[in-house]
Amino acid sequence: MKRVLFVCTGNTCRSVLAHHYAAKIAADEKLKIKFFSAGLEAGAGIPQPRAVADLLAKEGIEDFKHVPVMLTGKLIKGNDLVLAMTAAHKAEIIRRYPRAAKKTQTLIEYAGFGGDDIADPYGRDDFFYFEIFKLIKAAVRAALEKLKKK
């Protein structure tokens, strides 16, 4: 079974959306891929934006609950692929965990969309979350197609 880790800053928005959306699609398609998410600066005191649960509910992911998870070496080691939300996240992951360099890319890069970052919606309006989630969904779908071929 393949294991994929999504990483952002606080593990409250982008990596969470990617993680749970990918897990739903993989389950629907009966793919043998397991997904996780973590943040470079995650903390239990960071509130989960309501927009995240609302967007996931529209995708059929009901009763969504998530507690932010701090990125650790154990998480890096335990996953086959690490997908960061920005180039800065990717660089920081590799700085902290140099052995992860070969398996770490940005989600956009891995999806084949180029090298752009996925902007942080935290604290922004619902429309911004919606637009970011559209990009994440497209990138996750492209990444899953690539993973199916491996």
C-alpha positions, 0 to 999 in steps of 0.5 A: 500500500502506498502512503502519501503525506500532505504538508502545509504550515499549520495542518488546518486548511490546505493539507487537510483538504488535500488529505481528506479529499484524496482519501475519499477519491481513493476509497471511492475508486478502491485504490490502495493508497493511504493518506496523511497530513501534517503541518510544519508549525501545527499546534492543537490551539489553532482553530479549524476554519469552518470553511474546511468542514463545509467544503469537505461536506459538499464532497460527501465527507460528513462529520469531519473532525481533525486535530492538527498534527506536527510534522515529524521524522517518523511521519516523513519516514513512514510515507512513500511520497511527501507533497508540500503546498508551497516551494517554501514548505518543500525546502523546509521539509528537505532542510529538516529531513535531508533524506526526504529530498527524493520523495518530496515535491509540491502538490502542484509540481507532482500533479504536473501543473508547474511550480506554483504554490497553493496560497494559504486561505487561512483567515480569508473569506469563504470564496478564497477557500472555495477557489483554493479547494478547486485547485487542490481538487484538480491537483489531487486528481492529477496526482492520483492518476499518476499514482495509479500508474506506479 
